[in-house]
Amino acid sequence: MKNTIFTGAAIAIITPMNANGSINYGVLGEMIDTQIESGTDAIVICGTTGEASTMTDDEHLECIRFAVERTAKRVPVIAGTGSNDTAYAVKLSKEAEAVGADALLVVTPYYNKTTQRGLIAHFTAIADAVNIPLVLYNIPGRTGMNMEIATVKELAKHRNIAAVKEASGNISYAAKLIAECGDMIDVYSGNDDMIVPLMSLGAKGVISVLSHVVPKETHDMVQYCLDNNFAEATKLQIDYLDLINSLFIEVNPIPVKEAVNMMGVNAGPCRLPLVEMTEEHKAVLRAAMQKHGLIK
């Protein structure tokens, strides 16, 4: 087994925006500090939740640099550097390493997609170009691509491919993944509603959206699993299921940004094509937040 990047609960952090759509680094810094102080074990910057797909190259790199400097080695920083253009992903990954990222989160190619052989070539090219570990990101609901178990097993042989963020939502696939590859590569849950199920099978933690609103409780849920106290972990998983569902009632990160704004943190708007939540969905989210004492 390669060195583990982190064990526990990481946050796939949003990118706060000013009213004019520019990045609000002041709020981002405060959010990073709050997460670390609340027990969050790693910061994932410029992932899907961070709206990286709408950033310019300069913004993307500056966000990674800022997160590295603000985190100041308190926890690992994992930088999203995935692309459906392998050459661009290589370039961005090398730049992220140069500004101090501890690891990279690299999604499967989307839209143009590829074959399983293409996935191996794509991820190998990126892993060959850097000297920090990669987290493969499997989220077929967004990309239209699923990594086959045999593909993960082959990629796990690479010295720099250390983990998988598994967000297929398919517990059978996740069980097979861990059963066949778990001694070669770490697995993290990419779905907040499946933290306990995946950790019961051997996952090392979660890359979470829920952590934005209940960072301590998300960390505690994972820690209970690591301590083999699945009874207490399950209580938290079930208790927060309604909140988790409300955070995904529209396309992520629309609801979680709204939730953070409801809590009085100036997260600002999302960038187009993401638009404001409907009033009906805001009411559902607000009710869940109120039930858990997060807002009045």
SULFEN-V189628 format. One record per residue. RES is the residue in three letters. SS is DSSP state (H for helix, E for strand, L for the rest). PSI is psi in whole degrees, -180 to 180 (none if undefined). NEAR is the number of other C-alpha atoms within 10 Angstrom. Layout:
res={RES RES}
ss={SS SS}
psi={PSI PSI}
near={NEAR NEAR}
//
This chain:
res={MET LYS ASN THR ILE PHE THR GLY ALA ALA ILE ALA ILE ILE THR PRO MET ASN ALA ASN GLY SER ILE ASN TYR GLY VAL LEU GLY GLU MET ILE ASP THR GLN ILE GLU SER GLY THR ASP ALA ILE VAL ILE CYS GLY THR THR GLY GLU ALA SER THR MET THR ASP ASP GLU HIS LEU GLU CYS ILE ARG PHE ALA VAL GLU ARG THR ALA LYS ARG VAL PRO VAL ILE ALA GLY THR GLY SER ASN ASP THR ALA TYR ALA VAL LYS LEU SER LYS GLU ALA GLU ALA VAL GLY ALA ASP ALA LEU LEU VAL VAL THR PRO TYR TYR ASN LYS THR THR GLN ARG GLY LEU ILE ALA HIS PHE THR ALA ILE ALA ASP ALA VAL ASN ILE PRO LEU VAL LEU TYR ASN ILE PRO GLY ARG THR GLY MET ASN MET GLU ILE ALA THR VAL LYS GLU LEU ALA LYS HIS ARG ASN ILE ALA ALA VAL LYS GLU ALA SER GLY ASN ILE SER TYR ALA ALA LYS LEU ILE ALA GLU CYS GLY ASP MET ILE ASP VAL TYR SER GLY ASN ASP ASP MET ILE VAL PRO LEU MET SER LEU GLY ALA LYS GLY VAL ILE SER VAL LEU SER HIS VAL VAL PRO LYS GLU THR HIS ASP MET VAL GLN TYR CYS LEU ASP ASN ASN PHE ALA GLU ALA THR LYS LEU GLN ILE ASP TYR LEU ASP LEU ILE ASN SER LEU PHE ILE GLU VAL ASN PRO ILE PRO VAL LYS GLU ALA VAL ASN MET MET GLY VAL ASN ALA GLY PRO CYS ARG LEU PRO LEU VAL GLU MET THR GLU GLU HIS LYS ALA VAL LEU ARG ALA ALA MET GLN LYS HIS GLY LEU ILE LYS}
ss={L L L L L L L E E E E E L L L L E L L L L L E L H H H H H H H H H H H H H L L L L E E E E L L L L L L H H H L L H H H H H H H H H H H H H H H L L L L E E E E E L L L L L H H H H H H H H H H H H H L L L L E E E E E L L L L L L L L H H H H H H H H H H H H H H L L L E E E E E E L H H H H L L L L L H H H H H H H L L L L L E E E E E E L L L L H H H H H H H H H H H L L L L E E E E L L H H H H H H H H H H L L L E E E E L H H H L L H H H H H H H H H H H H L L L H H H H H H H H H H L H H H H H H L L L L L L L H H H H H H H H H L L L L L L L L L L L L L L L L H H H H H H H H H H H H H L L L L L}
psi={136 170 135 133 -48 158 128 -141 116 154 130 88 141 164 104 142 148 170 -30 3 -5 163 133 90 -28 -48 -39 -43 -43 -38 -42 -46 -45 -42 -47 -42 -24 2 0 137 -13 153 123 114 142 39 -163 -47 -26 6 35 -29 -16 4 149 165 -43 -43 -43 -50 -38 -37 -43 -47 -44 -45 -41 -47 -41 -37 -34 44 10 -38 162 148 122 120 129 120 22 156 160 4 108 -43 -40 -41 -39 -48 -49 -37 -42 -39 -40 -41 -41 -32 5 9 143 -26 171 141 118 113 155 148 145 161 -70 -26 -158 -176 175 -37 -38 -38 -44 -44 -41 -55 -33 -40 -41 -46 -34 -25 -10 172 24 160 152 143 114 141 110 106 74 -24 -26 -35 -21 11 135 134 122 154 -43 -33 -46 -42 -41 -45 -31 -16 -20 137 -28 0 105 -21 168 131 109 109 34 -23 8 103 -32 -45 -45 -40 -44 -39 -49 -39 -40 -23 -4 -21 -1 -25 141 149 134 141 134 7 125 -26 1 21 -56 -45 -45 -37 -29 -23 -10 5 154 -7 -156 148 108 148 -38 -32 -22 -37 -28 68 -43 -45 -37 -45 -44 -40 -45 -41 -39 -42 -44 -29 5 27 73 -19 -48 -37 -42 -38 -45 -42 -46 -41 -38 8 -39 -38 -42 -47 -39 -26 -8 25 -24 179 128 135 26 -52 -40 -33 -40 -41 -44 -41 -41 -32 1 7 130 78 -21 -169 169 162 147 142 4 134 171 147 153 156 -36 -45 -33 -39 -40 -46 -45 -41 -41 -41 -41 -41 -36 11 23 -27 165 none}
near={12 17 12 12 20 20 17 23 30 29 26 27 27 27 26 27 21 15 13 9 13 14 19 16 17 11 18 23 17 12 19 20 15 14 23 19 13 16 19 25 23 26 25 26 31 27 22 19 22 23 22 20 15 15 16 10 11 8 15 22 20 16 22 25 22 17 26 24 15 15 18 12 12 14 18 21 27 32 32 29 28 28 18 17 13 18 13 14 23 22 14 22 28 20 17 27 20 11 16 21 26 20 27 31 22 25 26 23 25 17 10 10 16 17 11 16 9 13 22 16 15 21 23 16 15 25 23 14 14 20 14 21 24 28 25 24 24 24 21 18 11 14 16 15 22 20 20 13 17 13 15 22 16 12 23 23 14 18 16 22 26 25 27 25 23 27 22 20 17 10 15 8 14 23 18 13 22 19 13 15 18 21 12 20 25 26 26 28 26 24 20 22 20 18 26 26 19 24 21 15 17 20 28 24 28 32 25 26 25 23 24 21 18 17 24 18 20 29 22 19 25 27 19 18 25 19 10 13 13 20 12 14 25 17 13 18 23 13 12 20 16 18 24 20 16 22 27 17 17 17 13 17 22 22 22 27 28 22 24 18 15 18 15 9 16 19 25 21 20 24 17 10 6 15 11 15 17 10 9 8 15 19 13 16 26 18 17 22 21 12 13 14 9 15 14 11}
//
